Structures are given as structure tokens and as C-alpha cells.
Amino acid sequence: MATKRNARKTFLQQFHGLVQELEGCEDVDLSGSLRLGTEKVRIPAPTLPLQIQLGSEPGYRLHLYPELCFDANAQLQPSGDYLLLDPEEYFSDISGFLRLYHGEALTLGRRDQLQRRLLRYPKLVEERHLRLKLSPKGLALKRKSTRTPACIAPLTARSARERMARWRRRQLGQLHGLLRGPLEPLPGAEALTLLEQVNALLATEPYRVRTADDRPGGLLALPERARPIFVGDLHARIDNLLVVLTQGGFLDALAEGSAVLILLGDAVQPDAPGREAEMEDSVLMMELIFRLKVRFPDRVFYLRGNHDSFSDEISKAGIPQGLVWEQHLITTRGQAYRDAMQRFYDLLPYVAVAPSYIACHAGPPTGYCTWQMLVEIDRHPRLAHQLTHVRLRRNNSPKGYGASDLARLRRCLGVREQTPCIVGHTPLSRDETCWIDAGGIANHHVLYGAHPDWIGVITRGRKHLLPLRYPSEPLLAAYNHFSANA
């Protein structure tokens, strides 16, 4: 009780210390809540989470939490940014959120279509309701609505203060419960057994459309009821995949069967400058994916990418990565393991489709294709090459795909003309990880999973696809530290 009183007292002192800035505000009361007027209010950057209420009581309530990230010792540290979320959904289900970046402003309101998807605003929220800005001077707030009130209050209860930290630690603990020990390369014989087990699963993989001679085809027809979790090209950034598995309630959803994880290929062969020939992390990445596939055979799916190959045509920065990858596996795991990995590649699907989405690694074919051609893809090598290599048509890539090719693929798969198509392969800049309506094409989204600082995910909330972004963390070190002390 003393801790709670002290936290509330500190928060009130912060407000009363800025009384001159509160002249345009209403109803400062002893409970610590502050009704915002039309004048800007600035408070020191809060260490406690805040409740922001839009509209009259009970209104629409959001919580503002300092964003917490794991360090290498599995300790949570503030990133400097804040997360704005609906507490009724965020801590219990896959849901959206907004991030308030240090040094930037954010205006809450229904005018922003993406915000309406991420936070599911009720009608009481105005087009432009409340502006927040986080700076070295503190958190500034200004009500933009002239009709509908807004107020803020500290969340001083211990359960609220610690909720975000408990949520992150719980998900790290769930991952440990799944892997049951440190994440490190398996001994050779055990690694081969795991890979052969995955190949056996792929041969009878759920939701694969079978070929005429009853083999697993190139098309994966997934059920609509399962919410997709799309992850783009990881290129051996194992920390980024571990972030996805310890954020957003994704592992919960996989465990309960309400979601499917769809990896868009190219999990191996690093693209970090100077590390293109280093394949150790690629081995560990694939073993993590294999373990996930064995644990969730009907919920984890991997689509083939262009780097999922030993081809001498695969290179980066002058490094023949396909050949280097092949030689690394032969040297460290033996010829039998290399051959089993080739079998894995040969068994992979190329396209995933459900009534509400299409996904592939690179993009739609630029020529004629049919459902049956996608199923019998081993008989159509040009089609397979395009699905794994084609790039978005731009000034420097005039032979790439465009809106008409996406429309043709939708017709081929029998989905609506507005159905979103999610691809990887072609990051559109060096400073992002997710592009919505990429290339100015509606419902065409590009994901990149190997950014050194961020990992982007596209998933589905209750109705709409949600683009989410999480900071990269040293999760491999954090997880192994946690495992050693569990």
C-alpha cells in the first residue's frame, strides 16, 4: 500500500509542479486523473503506465506503457519508446497497437485508417482526438477534439505497473517450455533424425493440394478460421524469429490452434554486409524451424524462396551462397544431411492461399498460370522460378511484376479481386521492414524479416490484416540465459 501511495504522490507532484501549463485544463482531482482542455499539457516522461480515456465515462480506454526489451541477460530494459494499446485485447489475444517513438508525435483519431484497424476505435473517437509528442522535455498532450473530452491518469496499482513485464517474461517462459532446454546446434545424428522427421511430415502435410499421382503439390490451401502470422525473409537473423515467438501472443495462438505461422522462405544465408559466407546461424535457424514444425505440424508452414537452394546461381556480394551453404552442411553434418536438406527443399510448397489472403516468396508469375499448374509445379520450372525470383516492377526492374499480374494470380486461385497478397524477397528500402500497398498497388504487401533493428509481422486481428513491428532484441542470448537459470 505504501508503494502505491508513493507512486500516486509522485505522479501528482509532477502535475502540480507544472500548474502554469494546466491553466487551460479541467478537473485536476486528487485521484491523479487529469481532464485535458484545449491547451497543451506537458508532463515528465512517465515511468508508470498511463490510462488515456477518449470520450466521456466510460469512454474508450487505452493504456500507454514504456516499451520493454530483453537484454542478453534476459533482463527487461525500456527502449525509450512507448506502446499505446487496448488492455482488453493486447494481453489476451493477437491484437494491434501503436508505438509512440521518442522525438515524434502521434495524433489519435479515426481519420487514420491504419489506427482504426490497429485499435478498433469506437464511434465516440473523433477524426482527430488527441495529440501526443514524446521529447526530451517529457510527454506533451493536446486535445484536438472540441466536442469530445479526453483525460489521463496514472496506473499505480502494482498489477498494472508490472503487467507488461509479466507478459514478456511469460512468453519467454512459454518458448522455454516448448524447446525444453538451450537453443544450440544439435549433434549430427540427432540433427539428421529431426530433418528426416520434418520431411516425413511434409510428404503428408495438412492442407497441401495433392498432385494427380498423390504427391504434395506446390499449393497450400489453408483454412480461413486460423489467423495467419506472416514472417518475411529472415536470412539467418535468428534473434528476429525469436522476437516473433516471444511477442504479441503469437506462441499462445499457435499452441491453442487459432493461428498458423507462415514463413515466406529465405530463412538462411545471411545478407548482413561482411557476413555473407557465415552459415552457422543458418544451421541453427533451420533447426529451430524444424522443431517448430514437429511441434505444430498443421500450424507452421514454410514457403520456398530463392535462397532455399544449393544452386550456384545464388550469390550475394560476390559470395556463391548456394554453394557455400551446401559445402558447410557437408562439412559439418555430412552428405546424408545435405541430401535430406535437398529433399526438404523439393517438398516445400510455393504458394499459400486462403479466402482472405495469398502468400508466396517473391511475387506472382508474370505469365499464364492455373491452379493445376501451381499444384503440379515440379512440371513447370519456369513458374517455380518466377514465384521465387520475380521482383516488383520498378524503374530498375522493368521486367518485374505489377498490378495486372497480381490480379491474374487472384483469378487463378479463385479469390476476391481485393484479396491481400503478401510477399517477401524485395525490400523497398534499407530502413523499413514492412510495406503496405507496396508500389502503390492496393492490397499488395511486402515483408522483410532480416532488418538488424526491427522485425515486421503481418497478422490478422479479428477482421483485418495488421502490420506490426517489433524491435530486434538479443533473444538467442537472452533465451539461453533464461534456460540456464530456469
Secondary structure, 3 states (H helix, E strand, C coil): CHHHHHHHHHHHHHHHCCHHHHCCCECCCCCCCEECCCCCEEECCCCCCEEEEECCCCCEEEEEEEEEEECCCCCEEEEEEEEEECHHHHCCCCCCCEEECCCCEEEECCCCHHHHHHHCCCCCCCCCCEEEEEECCEEEEEECCCCCCEEEEECCCHHHHCHHHHHHHHHHHHHHHHHCCCCCCCCHHHHHHHHHHHHHHHHCCCCEEECCCCCEEEEEECCCCCEEEEECECCCCHHHHHHHHCCCCHHHHHHHCCEEEEECCCCCCCCCCCCCCCCHHHHHHHHHHHHHHHHCCCCEEECCCCCCCCCCCCCECCECHHHHHHHHHHHHHCHHHHHHHHHHHHHCCCEEEECCEEEECCCCCCCCCCHHHHHCHHHCHHHHHHHHHCCECECCECCCECHHHHHHHHHHHCCCCCCCEEECCCCCCCCCCEECCHHHCCCEEEEECCCCCEEEEEEECCCCEEEEEEECCCHHHHHHHHHHHC
